[in-house]
């Protein structure tokens, strides 16, 4: 009996430790992504509160860009991101949540959501940022021609 109680307590503490570890890794990956993107693309904006949000998830908007086009270009490189918030992903319209945050229709449609999980790494952040910066430059160059 005492062994089972100790085992349950250990499992609870281990699980809790894992959650804290995941939380800090997820926050770090998002911070690294935002920092690197801001260095590469000056027009990137964080949608929502920059600090108080779900760990591992960030919603960004880009000027002069369709979020859907960016999603498609990154998909060709094996990167899965979303062009809308989770609540509007199945609909072909801008997110009502982003609109409630004060974004215009155009800003909401230029938004993408990046989510990280426990298996993502800093190397993947570098790959994603590089791919987004490259795609952004291509899209902007095509739009100005």
MODELLER restraints for C-alpha pairs under 7 A, 6 or more apart:
rsr = mdl.restraints
at = mdl.atoms
rsr.add(forms.Gaussian(group=physical.xy_distance, feature=features.Distance(at['CA:22:A'], at['CA:118:A']), mean=6.20, stdev=0.5))
rsr.add(forms.Gaussian(group=physical.xy_distance, feature=features.Distance(at['CA:23:A'], at['CA:55:A']), mean=6.01, stdev=0.5))
rsr.add(forms.Gaussian(group=physical.xy_distance, feature=features.Distance(at['CA:26:A'], at['CA:55:A']), mean=5.49, stdev=0.5))
rsr.add(forms.Gaussian(group=physical.xy_distance, feature=features.Distance(at['CA:26:A'], at['CA:56:A']), mean=4.19, stdev=0.5))
rsr.add(forms.Gaussian(group=physical.xy_distance, feature=features.Distance(at['CA:26:A'], at['CA:116:A']), mean=6.40, stdev=0.5))
rsr.add(forms.Gaussian(group=physical.xy_distance, feature=features.Distance(at['CA:26:A'], at['CA:117:A']), mean=6.94, stdev=0.5))
rsr.add(forms.Gaussian(group=physical.xy_distance, feature=features.Distance(at['CA:27:A'], at['CA:55:A']), mean=5.28, stdev=0.5))
rsr.add(forms.Gaussian(group=physical.xy_distance, feature=features.Distance(at['CA:27:A'], at['CA:56:A']), mean=5.67, stdev=0.5))
rsr.add(forms.Gaussian(group=physical.xy_distance, feature=features.Distance(at['CA:29:A'], at['CA:56:A']), mean=6.94, stdev=0.5))
rsr.add(forms.Gaussian(group=physical.xy_distance, feature=features.Distance(at['CA:29:A'], at['CA:122:A']), mean=6.55, stdev=0.5))
rsr.add(forms.Gaussian(group=physical.xy_distance, feature=features.Distance(at['CA:29:A'], at['CA:125:A']), mean=6.81, stdev=0.5))
rsr.add(forms.Gaussian(group=physical.xy_distance, feature=features.Distance(at['CA:30:A'], at['CA:56:A']), mean=5.87, stdev=0.5))
rsr.add(forms.Gaussian(group=physical.xy_distance, feature=features.Distance(at['CA:30:A'], at['CA:57:A']), mean=6.75, stdev=0.5))
rsr.add(forms.Gaussian(group=physical.xy_distance, feature=features.Distance(at['CA:30:A'], at['CA:58:A']), mean=6.59, stdev=0.5))
rsr.add(forms.Gaussian(group=physical.xy_distance, feature=features.Distance(at['CA:33:A'], at['CA:125:A']), mean=5.96, stdev=0.5))
rsr.add(forms.Gaussian(group=physical.xy_distance, feature=features.Distance(at['CA:33:A'], at['CA:129:A']), mean=6.48, stdev=0.5))
rsr.add(forms.Gaussian(group=physical.xy_distance, feature=features.Distance(at['CA:36:A'], at['CA:129:A']), mean=6.65, stdev=0.5))
rsr.add(forms.Gaussian(group=physical.xy_distance, feature=features.Distance(at['CA:37:A'], at['CA:129:A']), mean=6.01, stdev=0.5))
rsr.add(forms.Gaussian(group=physical.xy_distance, feature=features.Distance(at['CA:38:A'], at['CA:44:A']), mean=6.24, stdev=0.5))
rsr.add(forms.Gaussian(group=physical.xy_distance, feature=features.Distance(at['CA:40:A'], at['CA:133:A']), mean=6.23, stdev=0.5))
rsr.add(forms.Gaussian(group=physical.xy_distance, feature=features.Distance(at['CA:41:A'], at['CA:133:A']), mean=6.67, stdev=0.5))
rsr.add(forms.Gaussian(group=physical.xy_distance, feature=features.Distance(at['CA:43:A'], at['CA:62:A']), mean=5.83, stdev=0.5))
rsr.add(forms.Gaussian(group=physical.xy_distance, feature=features.Distance(at['CA:43:A'], at['CA:63:A']), mean=5.84, stdev=0.5))
rsr.add(forms.Gaussian(group=physical.xy_distance, feature=features.Distance(at['CA:44:A'], at['CA:60:A']), mean=6.62, stdev=0.5))
rsr.add(forms.Gaussian(group=physical.xy_distance, feature=features.Distance(at['CA:44:A'], at['CA:61:A']), mean=5.77, stdev=0.5))
rsr.add(forms.Gaussian(group=physical.xy_distance, feature=features.Distance(at['CA:44:A'], at['CA:62:A']), mean=4.79, stdev=0.5))
rsr.add(forms.Gaussian(group=physical.xy_distance, feature=features.Distance(at['CA:45:A'], at['CA:60:A']), mean=5.50, stdev=0.5))
rsr.add(forms.Gaussian(group=physical.xy_distance, feature=features.Distance(at['CA:45:A'], at['CA:61:A']), mean=5.25, stdev=0.5))
rsr.add(forms.Gaussian(group=physical.xy_distance, feature=features.Distance(at['CA:45:A'], at['CA:62:A']), mean=6.51, stdev=0.5))
rsr.add(forms.Gaussian(group=physical.xy_distance, feature=features.Distance(at['CA:46:A'], at['CA:59:A']), mean=6.10, stdev=0.5))
rsr.add(forms.Gaussian(group=physical.xy_distance, feature=features.Distance(at['CA:46:A'], at['CA:60:A']), mean=4.66, stdev=0.5))
rsr.add(forms.Gaussian(group=physical.xy_distance, feature=features.Distance(at['CA:46:A'], at['CA:61:A']), mean=6.57, stdev=0.5))
rsr.add(forms.Gaussian(group=physical.xy_distance, feature=features.Distance(at['CA:47:A'], at['CA:59:A']), mean=5.40, stdev=0.5))
rsr.add(forms.Gaussian(group=physical.xy_distance, feature=features.Distance(at['CA:47:A'], at['CA:60:A']), mean=5.49, stdev=0.5))
rsr.add(forms.Gaussian(group=physical.xy_distance, feature=features.Distance(at['CA:47:A'], at['CA:61:A']), mean=6.81, stdev=0.5))
rsr.add(forms.Gaussian(group=physical.xy_distance, feature=features.Distance(at['CA:48:A'], at['CA:101:A']), mean=6.72, stdev=0.5))
rsr.add(forms.Gaussian(group=physical.xy_distance, feature=features.Distance(at['CA:56:A'], at['CA:115:A']), mean=5.49, stdev=0.5))
rsr.add(forms.Gaussian(group=physical.xy_distance, feature=features.Distance(at['CA:56:A'], at['CA:116:A']), mean=4.79, stdev=0.5))
rsr.add(forms.Gaussian(group=physical.xy_distance, feature=features.Distance(at['CA:56:A'], at['CA:117:A']), mean=6.58, stdev=0.5))
rsr.add(forms.Gaussian(group=physical.xy_distance, feature=features.Distance(at['CA:57:A'], at['CA:114:A']), mean=5.71, stdev=0.5))
rsr.add(forms.Gaussian(group=physical.xy_distance, feature=features.Distance(at['CA:57:A'], at['CA:115:A']), mean=4.33, stdev=0.5))
rsr.add(forms.Gaussian(group=physical.xy_distance, feature=features.Distance(at['CA:57:A'], at['CA:116:A']), mean=6.30, stdev=0.5))
rsr.add(forms.Gaussian(group=physical.xy_distance, feature=features.Distance(at['CA:58:A'], at['CA:113:A']), mean=5.73, stdev=0.5))
rsr.add(forms.Gaussian(group=physical.xy_distance, feature=features.Distance(at['CA:58:A'], at['CA:114:A']), mean=5.44, stdev=0.5))
rsr.add(forms.Gaussian(group=physical.xy_distance, feature=features.Distance(at['CA:58:A'], at['CA:115:A']), mean=6.57, stdev=0.5))
rsr.add(forms.Gaussian(group=physical.xy_distance, feature=features.Distance(at['CA:59:A'], at['CA:111:A']), mean=6.65, stdev=0.5))
rsr.add(forms.Gaussian(group=physical.xy_distance, feature=features.Distance(at['CA:59:A'], at['CA:112:A']), mean=5.64, stdev=0.5))
rsr.add(forms.Gaussian(group=physical.xy_distance, feature=features.Distance(at['CA:59:A'], at['CA:113:A']), mean=4.30, stdev=0.5))
rsr.add(forms.Gaussian(group=physical.xy_distance, feature=features.Distance(at['CA:59:A'], at['CA:114:A']), mean=6.37, stdev=0.5))
rsr.add(forms.Gaussian(group=physical.xy_distance, feature=features.Distance(at['CA:60:A'], at['CA:111:A']), mean=5.30, stdev=0.5))
rsr.add(forms.Gaussian(group=physical.xy_distance, feature=features.Distance(at['CA:60:A'], at['CA:112:A']), mean=5.42, stdev=0.5))
rsr.add(forms.Gaussian(group=physical.xy_distance, feature=features.Distance(at['CA:60:A'], at['CA:113:A']), mean=6.36, stdev=0.5))
rsr.add(forms.Gaussian(group=physical.xy_distance, feature=features.Distance(at['CA:61:A'], at['CA:107:A']), mean=6.29, stdev=0.5))
rsr.add(forms.Gaussian(group=physical.xy_distance, feature=features.Distance(at['CA:61:A'], at['CA:110:A']), mean=5.29, stdev=0.5))
rsr.add(forms.Gaussian(group=physical.xy_distance, feature=features.Distance(at['CA:61:A'], at['CA:111:A']), mean=3.96, stdev=0.5))
rsr.add(forms.Gaussian(group=physical.xy_distance, feature=features.Distance(at['CA:61:A'], at['CA:112:A']), mean=6.30, stdev=0.5))
rsr.add(forms.Gaussian(group=physical.xy_distance, feature=features.Distance(at['CA:62:A'], at['CA:110:A']), mean=5.68, stdev=0.5))
rsr.add(forms.Gaussian(group=physical.xy_distance, feature=features.Distance(at['CA:62:A'], at['CA:111:A']), mean=6.49, stdev=0.5))
rsr.add(forms.Gaussian(group=physical.xy_distance, feature=features.Distance(at['CA:63:A'], at['CA:110:A']), mean=6.93, stdev=0.5))
rsr.add(forms.Gaussian(group=physical.xy_distance, feature=features.Distance(at['CA:64:A'], at['CA:140:A']), mean=6.56, stdev=0.5))
rsr.add(forms.Gaussian(group=physical.xy_distance, feature=features.Distance(at['CA:65:A'], at['CA:110:A']), mean=5.45, stdev=0.5))
rsr.add(forms.Gaussian(group=physical.xy_distance, feature=features.Distance(at['CA:65:A'], at['CA:139:A']), mean=6.89, stdev=0.5))
rsr.add(forms.Gaussian(group=physical.xy_distance, feature=features.Distance(at['CA:66:A'], at['CA:109:A']), mean=6.18, stdev=0.5))
rsr.add(forms.Gaussian(group=physical.xy_distance, feature=features.Distance(at['CA:66:A'], at['CA:110:A']), mean=4.56, stdev=0.5))
rsr.add(forms.Gaussian(group=physical.xy_distance, feature=features.Distance(at['CA:67:A'], at['CA:83:A']), mean=4.97, stdev=0.5))
rsr.add(forms.Gaussian(group=physical.xy_distance, feature=features.Distance(at['CA:67:A'], at['CA:109:A']), mean=5.90, stdev=0.5))
rsr.add(forms.Gaussian(group=physical.xy_distance, feature=features.Distance(at['CA:67:A'], at['CA:110:A']), mean=4.32, stdev=0.5))
rsr.add(forms.Gaussian(group=physical.xy_distance, feature=features.Distance(at['CA:67:A'], at['CA:111:A']), mean=5.12, stdev=0.5))
rsr.add(forms.Gaussian(group=physical.xy_distance, feature=features.Distance(at['CA:67:A'], at['CA:112:A']), mean=5.53, stdev=0.5))
rsr.add(forms.Gaussian(group=physical.xy_distance, feature=features.Distance(at['CA:68:A'], at['CA:83:A']), mean=5.31, stdev=0.5))
rsr.add(forms.Gaussian(group=physical.xy_distance, feature=features.Distance(at['CA:70:A'], at['CA:135:A']), mean=6.65, stdev=0.5))
rsr.add(forms.Gaussian(group=physical.xy_distance, feature=features.Distance(at['CA:71:A'], at['CA:81:A']), mean=6.08, stdev=0.5))
rsr.add(forms.Gaussian(group=physical.xy_distance, feature=features.Distance(at['CA:71:A'], at['CA:82:A']), mean=6.35, stdev=0.5))
rsr.add(forms.Gaussian(group=physical.xy_distance, feature=features.Distance(at['CA:71:A'], at['CA:83:A']), mean=6.28, stdev=0.5))
rsr.add(forms.Gaussian(group=physical.xy_distance, feature=features.Distance(at['CA:73:A'], at['CA:135:A']), mean=6.66, stdev=0.5))
rsr.add(forms.Gaussian(group=physical.xy_distance, feature=features.Distance(at['CA:74:A'], at['CA:80:A']), mean=7.00, stdev=0.5))
rsr.add(forms.Gaussian(group=physical.xy_distance, feature=features.Distance(at['CA:74:A'], at['CA:131:A']), mean=6.73, stdev=0.5))
rsr.add(forms.Gaussian(group=physical.xy_distance, feature=features.Distance(at['CA:81:A'], at['CA:112:A']), mean=6.85, stdev=0.5))
rsr.add(forms.Gaussian(group=physical.xy_distance, feature=features.Distance(at['CA:81:A'], at['CA:113:A']), mean=5.94, stdev=0.5))
rsr.add(forms.Gaussian(group=physical.xy_distance, feature=features.Distance(at['CA:81:A'], at['CA:114:A']), mean=5.29, stdev=0.5))
rsr.add(forms.Gaussian(group=physical.xy_distance, feature=features.Distance(at['CA:82:A'], at['CA:112:A']), mean=5.46, stdev=0.5))
rsr.add(forms.Gaussian(group=physical.xy_distance, feature=features.Distance(at['CA:82:A'], at['CA:113:A']), mean=5.06, stdev=0.5))
rsr.add(forms.Gaussian(group=physical.xy_distance, feature=features.Distance(at['CA:82:A'], at['CA:114:A']), mean=6.79, stdev=0.5))
rsr.add(forms.Gaussian(group=physical.xy_distance, feature=features.Distance(at['CA:83:A'], at['CA:111:A']), mean=5.92, stdev=0.5))
rsr.add(forms.Gaussian(group=physical.xy_distance, feature=features.Distance(at['CA:83:A'], at['CA:112:A']), mean=4.33, stdev=0.5))
rsr.add(forms.Gaussian(group=physical.xy_distance, feature=features.Distance(at['CA:83:A'], at['CA:113:A']), mean=6.21, stdev=0.5))
rsr.add(forms.Gaussian(group=physical.xy_distance, feature=features.Distance(at['CA:84:A'], at['CA:94:A']), mean=6.82, stdev=0.5))
rsr.add(forms.Gaussian(group=physical.xy_distance, feature=features.Distance(at['CA:84:A'], at['CA:95:A']), mean=6.22, stdev=0.5))
rsr.add(forms.Gaussian(group=physical.xy_distance, feature=features.Distance(at['CA:84:A'], at['CA:111:A']), mean=6.42, stdev=0.5))
rsr.add(forms.Gaussian(group=physical.xy_distance, feature=features.Distance(at['CA:84:A'], at['CA:112:A']), mean=5.80, stdev=0.5))
rsr.add(forms.Gaussian(group=physical.xy_distance, feature=features.Distance(at['CA:84:A'], at['CA:113:A']), mean=6.33, stdev=0.5))
rsr.add(forms.Gaussian(group=physical.xy_distance, feature=features.Distance(at['CA:85:A'], at['CA:95:A']), mean=6.05, stdev=0.5))
rsr.add(forms.Gaussian(group=physical.xy_distance, feature=features.Distance(at['CA:85:A'], at['CA:113:A']), mean=6.38, stdev=0.5))
rsr.add(forms.Gaussian(group=physical.xy_distance, feature=features.Distance(at['CA:88:A'], at['CA:94:A']), mean=6.97, stdev=0.5))
rsr.add(forms.Gaussian(group=physical.xy_distance, feature=features.Distance(at['CA:88:A'], at['CA:95:A']), mean=5.21, stdev=0.5))
rsr.add(forms.Gaussian(group=physical.xy_distance, feature=features.Distance(at['CA:94:A'], at['CA:105:A']), mean=6.61, stdev=0.5))
rsr.add(forms.Gaussian(group=physical.xy_distance, feature=features.Distance(at['CA:94:A'], at['CA:108:A']), mean=5.63, stdev=0.5))
rsr.add(forms.Gaussian(group=physical.xy_distance, feature=features.Distance(at['CA:94:A'], at['CA:109:A']), mean=5.59, stdev=0.5))
rsr.add(forms.Gaussian(group=physical.xy_distance, feature=features.Distance(at['CA:95:A'], at['CA:108:A']), mean=6.57, stdev=0.5))
rsr.add(forms.Gaussian(group=physical.xy_distance, feature=features.Distance(at['CA:98:A'], at['CA:108:A']), mean=5.97, stdev=0.5))
rsr.add(forms.Gaussian(group=physical.xy_distance, feature=features.Distance(at['CA:99:A'], at['CA:105:A']), mean=6.96, stdev=0.5))
rsr.add(forms.Gaussian(group=physical.xy_distance, feature=features.Distance(at['CA:99:A'], at['CA:108:A']), mean=6.70, stdev=0.5))
